[in-house]
Amino acid sequence: MRRQAQHPSPGRAGGRETPALHRVHRLALVLSALALVSVVLAQAAPIAGTFADDRVTLSLRAIGGGQYTGTIAIDGSTYQLSATGSPDRVEGAFVAGGSSFGFQAEVVGDVLTLVSGASRYTLVRQGGTAAQAQPQASPPAAAAQRAIQRGTRLSYDHAAVSHAGTNAGPDVRSVGGRGITRFTVLHIDDRTCVMSMTMFMEAASGGHWSLQPFSGGTLVSRDGTCPEVWWPPERLATYAAPPGSVEQVHRGPFQFESGGHTFDALYVRQELAGTRYTRVWDLASGVALSNNDGTGPVQVPAPEPTSSSYMILLDVRTATYPWDLHTPLPANVQALAGVRIDVSVSQSFVGANLPPHVERFQAVFDVAERFQDLLLLRVRGSSGDDGYSVLSPDGNLFVPPTAIAQLRPGQRLDEDPITGGVLSVERVDGAALVLAIDGPGLAVRRTYDAATGLQRSERLEMNDGINHVVIETTVSAIQ
């Protein structure tokens, strides 16, 4: 019998390609999913002024020292705000209805992108072009109109639990865990979305999120969506349940417990005998707000195995690098045939008087597809949907040499507000750049060749109070 094609829908993550083999998971993570920062293009136009669309008006005034004051008017109601940042990008907050709402704003020429939670607005400068604005290369027009773009990072609270069922015996126990799942958009156009997925679990020592170095991977979608986290709003606006399906679709308000922010949302639900799911999408931005999955009987206690999980949006943000991520890759990088990596993984239990378990392996990643600003890599010998990674200017195997020349030791590039990870420049000279990622229980050092910008090596050390993991990687370009 011919297998029926699975068409993607907002209720099912279709059209994606994900790593599945255990070793391929590790290789892909070493190359891409350990990127702990997301980046967005920095422009030179000043952000002070008034910007508006048909719903929102934002006014910012610089008061010195990187500080800004101003107002934001939404549907006729005006609120005071404060912000800090650079001449082209600020982060701040305003108070409405007794609740504080954070926002980020970034200007490119006379167009300002305003992000608050999962909502995104494109505002136009009022009163003409800003003084001293400098012409800059803008991101692709299609990407600029999306709620997400290259460098957007979406973080979700993620939890799962499973139970063997009461038929398994009187001493059966449930197994569960909670953590953070982060998606970082590495490339997006009208057809293709490439994202890294990185996972963190609550550390055994408590108080911080611990990177899970052998989970996550690189996700590739070719249907115009980023299926785990984003659908084009125009497609959500007209979405209806497929004919003959048991899927339920309705639209209505969705409110987060923390902050009380309410979204106009699309709900997609399906329940069968042994499986069920719910997906919730923000109709304005297309961003996924929440999803729930379950398998097995619904009665409690259930006689047969059951499992359930949820994922709820925590944060949408971008970080700023001091170089342009949309600049085309240099010709010598575009011409690469692939990369070869050699990996050493050492794992041990904290406090145990046992030698570490050490594993070494090598793999070759070939260039599977070339984009202007990214090489999509795939591990040699993989099949189906396995083994993707990337080479891109945001530190995934490459930093532009022109950017390396402008960096200085000790320069702080980003800090993640959820995991506490800080990206900084540890060393830079005529020979090499060393980027450092430091956070609770985590230390990463990446070394790049100053002349070519290509990554030479990486050392990752993670200690979550139970496991001590050291991953050392060397990278060789294949011409």
Secondary structure by P-SEA (a helix, b strand, c coil): ccccbbbbcccccccbbbbccaaaaaaaaaccccccbbbbbbbccccccccccccbbbbbbbccccccccccccccbbbbbcccccccccccccccccbbbbbbbbbcccbbbbbcccbbbbbbbccccccccccccccccccccccccccbbbbbbbbbbbbccccccccbbbbcbbbbbbbbbccccccbbbbbbbbbcccccccbbbbbcccccbbbbcccccccccccaaaaaaccccccccbbbbbbbbbbccccccccbbbbbbbcccccbbbbbccccccccbbbbbbcccccccccbbbbbbbbbccccccccccccccccccccccccbbbbbbbbbbbcccccccbbbbbbbbbbccccccccbbbbbccccccccbbbbbcccccccccaaaaaacccccccccccccbbbbbbccccccbbbbbbbcccbbbbbbbccccccccbbbbbbbcccbbbbbbbbbbbcc
